[in-house]
Each structure stands twice: as C-alpha cells, then as structure tokens.
C-alpha cells in the first residue's frame, strides 16, 4: 500500500464530485484507492501506485502555484499518466503550445499519443494519424488547421474526403454535384463549426479561405500556403493517395487521417493509406502517429467497444 498526501487546496479538484476522478484513476491504473482525510491509500502494482503519486504531486503543485486545473484536466492527466510512464504533467499543461486555442474552443491533448500527434503536426509537413474512431485524429487536425489560419501561418484550409459510398448511387441523389457529395463531407463541416462561430466559418467558406471538397476535386491542383486535411484516407485508392500527396506546395502542411480496420473500397481494392504506410513510411519529414483504444475520447463505453472489436477481429464502423 502507498500513502499519497493531497495538498489541501487540491482536494476537491483532484477527488472530483463524489470521488469521480479517483474512480477513473482506479479504472485506468487497476488500483484501489481509499481516502483518509487529505491522504490517499493506494493499493496495487508498485508501478501504478507510483503513477497515482506522480499525478497527485504534479497537479497538486500546479494548484498550489495558482494555476487553474479543471475537472476535465484531472481526467486528461489520468489518461496521460496511464499511457506514458515518465510523462511530466507540468510540461503538458504549462509548456507553450500544449494547450491549443482554436477559435472559440480551447483544445488540449487528452492522451500521450494525442500530444505526440499535435507535436508531429507542428514539426513535420506531412503527418499520418492512424487509428480507430473517436481518438481525435480529425478533430485535433482541424484544431491545428484553424489555429494556423487564425495565426496567419497559412492562408487557407482545405478539407477533403473520398466519397467512396457514392459510386452509382450518387446519380440518384437530388441537386447538383456539390449537393450530392455534401452528405459525405458533413463530419468535416461539423468539426469546423465546433471550432469557429458559424458566422466566421461562413465568411471563411465564402472567401475560399476554407474549402471542403471531395478528394477528386484535388486533381491537377498545387496547394501552396495551405493546411490540407485528408479524412477517411483508408478509403482512397492507391492512385488517389499518390495524387493527394503530390499536391503539396510551398508553405503547406498535410494531415492524413484514417482507420485501416474500416476499409470500404469495393472489389477488394488496395487501400491507398495501407500502401502509403509501406511506400513513404521511412521518408524523412513525414511522421506517422498510431492511436489505439486508450486514446478514445468519446463515451467510456466506446473505448471498451473498440477494444472488443480489436480482440474479435473486425466489425462495423463506430463512426
């Protein structure tokens, strides 16, 4: 058993309502926690009890120094500590750039892999984010894109998605081509409006500073001074992926996201994302970040569902 002293100023924050934060720590680290005044009595594996002590010590110091730590921050810290043995929470919460302001919403990594992802986007011009649904691949890329646009690091954002499901069915949908493909682009619009006020987002869209388009619209273009996101990349063909990666111009960044367990290409065609992992995986300047069920930030049951499907083999999409 390990005894951990909690600073008096941090008791309510670190414990959470009805000890909810402590229960999450128990679940993540497979320990048992009992409270005794301002102390925690932690039973379990020595490495995991040490992680609990590290979390309490580091967050306690931040609280005593007057930094605002929310209930959500405590849960984020718990996920970080669970996923990375030597994580320094002070670096995560205080280091410049670890907390992102994206328009109307503050964005922060909620796992070690998410933090690596944000850092990779800052440091590399092409980044692949690969993993299951709900791990923040597209959402965090969108947050970075909006931050870059607002800071004038790029002059436009381009959001692309393959419309694999369209095929022959596309002709039966009402409206012109843009109206036909808009349903497949809706998730990108949803994320965009979560980052920016609707009025501001609409102005950017009208001016062409933000463009949401099917991947096919990228052919023949050179994308300079842009932040480009390709979502659902597992559904690109090998030709489409090569076409996309060769669109990148000067002063641009590209983020490619996808889940290789959810390929919907017809006729058993090779996924462009799967091939790219082999072809460009060792090129200097291109970064690959892989997510797993520990990075899922949706309802806690989604994490269990992703893990169950991984164990079983493959199953229907959880998007």
Secondary structure, 3 states (H helix, E strand, C coil): CEEEECCHHHHHHHHCHHHHHHHHHHHHHCCEEEEECCEEEEECCHHHHHHHHHHHHHHHHHHHCCCCCCHHHHHHHHHHHHHCCCCCHHHHHHCCCCEEEECCEEEECCCHHHHHHHHHHHHCCEEEEECCCCCCHHHHHHHHHHHHHHCCCCCEEEEEECCCCCHHHHHHCCCCHHHHHHHHHHHHHHHHHHHCCHHHHHHHHHHCCEEEEEHHHHCCCCECCEEEEEECHHHCEHHHHHHHHCCECCCCEEEEEECCCCCCCHHHCCEHHHHHHHHCCCCCCEEEEECCHHHCCCCHHHHHHHHHHHHHCCCCCCC
